[in-house]
Amino acid sequence: MTATLIRGATAILTMDDDRSEYPGDILIRDGVIVEVGTVTEPGDATVLDATDCVVTPGLVNTHHHLYQSLTRAVAGGQDALLFGWLRTLYPIWERFGPEEMFVSAQLGLAELALSGCTMTSDHLYLYPNGATLDDTIAAAGEIGLRFHPTRGSMSIGESAGGLPPDSLVEAEADILNDCIRVVDRFHDASPGSMLRVGLAPCSPFSVSRELMRDTAALARDKGVMLHTHLAENDEDVAYSLATFGCRPGDYAEQVGWTGPDVWHAHCVKLDPDEIGLFARTKTGVAHCPCSNCRLGSGIAPVRAMLDAGVRIGLGVDGSASNDRGNLVNEARQAMLLQRVANGADSMSSRLSLDIATRGGAEVLGRGGECGRIVPGYRADLAIWDVSTIESAGSWDAAALLLAGPQRVRDLFVEGRQIVGDGRLLSADLGEIVSNARRLALNVAR
C-alpha cells in the first residue's frame, strides 16, 4: 500500500456539494482520498509539506487536439478565421506520421500537467502515413495523466464538397471498423480507470449524416461517449443552415447527438432554444475561451448555459489555434470573457475553477469519482504555491485566478506524483522538447 499525507495547506478547495474551503491536510492511499481536514494518524504515509499552498482538485481538460502541439504559430494561419485556418493547416498535418503523433502528444500532455491538469480528453480525427490513436495512448501512458482519447474521423473531402483534402479522409466502413478496434482494445470502464475511449467524428461539415448516426449507434452499443465540434462560429452555423436546413443544435438532435453521453466542443453560437435543448438532454459542452478568441469566433454564452443547467467543462483546444495548453490560464480567460459579456459579477474566480474541475469531470462522465476533494474520490490533486510573486499582496489565497501562479507546484494523479516542485517527474521534459523541435522543423521544410 502507498500513502501520502499532504500536510498543512493554507486552503483546500474541496468542490464538494457545499463548495467547502478550509485549511488542513489530505491523506491519500492507493490512489484514493481517505481523509480531508485534520489528519492525526497518517500511519506510514510519506509527508508532503503544503505550507503556503492552496490545494484544488486536478483540473480537467475536456477538449484538445494534442497532435497540433507541433504546429504552433504557423505563418498563414495566425490571423485566419476557422475555415481559412483549417485550409492552411491541413496540408501541413498531411506530413505527420506515428512519431509526430507520439511526440506531439507527449509535449501537449506534459504542458497540461505543469498547468495543473490531471485528466484530459483528446480529439484525434486525422491519421496520415500510418498514424493511429494508439500513438497518443502510448504517450499518455508515459506522462501519467488520466486520458480520454477519442477516435475522430473525416469522410467528406474537398472533391465531395467538404473542407479537408481528400488525402486526409477515410472510407466510412474503415472508420467504424477502427472505432470498434480501439474501443475493444483500450477502453476501460472500471472505477478509477486511467483510459477511456470515446468516438468523435470531426464535425458536421467533415462527415456524412449517415456516419454521425452510425457512430452514435456504435458508441451506445459499446457504452462509450460521443464528442464533436458544434456551432463554433458564424461560418459553422451558415454551413448547417445551407446544408441541413437547420441550426447545429437541431441537427445534433436529429442524428442522435444529444444526451448525457455526448459533449460538444465550443458551442459559441448556440441560441436560447439550443441551450434549452442541451439542458433538457444533459448534453455537455467543452468551452474553449482562448481558442475562440484566437480564431475570432466569439464569446460563448456560458452564463446563459449555466443558468439553464447545461453541464460545462473547459478545454484548451489544439495548440495550433490556442498556441499554448495552460488550463489554469484557460480558467482565468473563461472568467474574464463572461465578465466582459455580462458584467463583473457574472463569473467569480471560484466558479471558473469549479467549471475547470468538478464541471469537467461531470462532462467526461467521471463526476462520481473525480473533480472533488472528498473521501472516496480518486486522488487527483493540484497543489499551488501562493507564496510567490503572483500572489504577493493577495488578501484571498484561494482566489487563484485573480492572483495566483500559472504553473502547479505539485500534481498527483491516482495518488502518483507527476509534478514535484514545478518539475515534470514522470518523463524527461528536455528530451520531449528537443524531439518536438526536431520534428516541427522537419515538418516545416
Buried (B, 14 or more C-beta within 10 A) or exposed (E): EEBBBBBBBBBBBBBBEEBBBEBBBBBBBEBBBBBBBEBEEBEEBEBBEBEBBBBBBBBBBBBBBBBBBBBBEBEEBEEBEBBBBBBBBBEBBBBBBBBBBBBBBBBBBBBBBBBBBBBBBBBBBBBBEEBBBBBBBBBBEBBBBBBBBBBBBBBBBBEEEBBBBEEBBBEBEEBBEBBBBBBEEBBEEEEBBBBBBBBBBBBBBBBBEEBBBBBBEBBBEBEBBBBBBBBBBBBBBEBBBEEBEEBBBBBBBBBBBBBBBBBBBBBBBBBEEBBBBBBEBBBBBBBBBBBBBBBEBBBBBBBBBBEBEBBBBBBBBBBBBBBBBBBBBBBBBBBBBBBEBBEEEBBBBBBBBBBBBBBBBBBBBBBEBBBBBBEEBBBBBBBBBBBEEBBEEBEBBBBBBBBBBBBBBBBBBBBBBBBBEEEBBBBEBEEBBEBBEEBBEEBEE
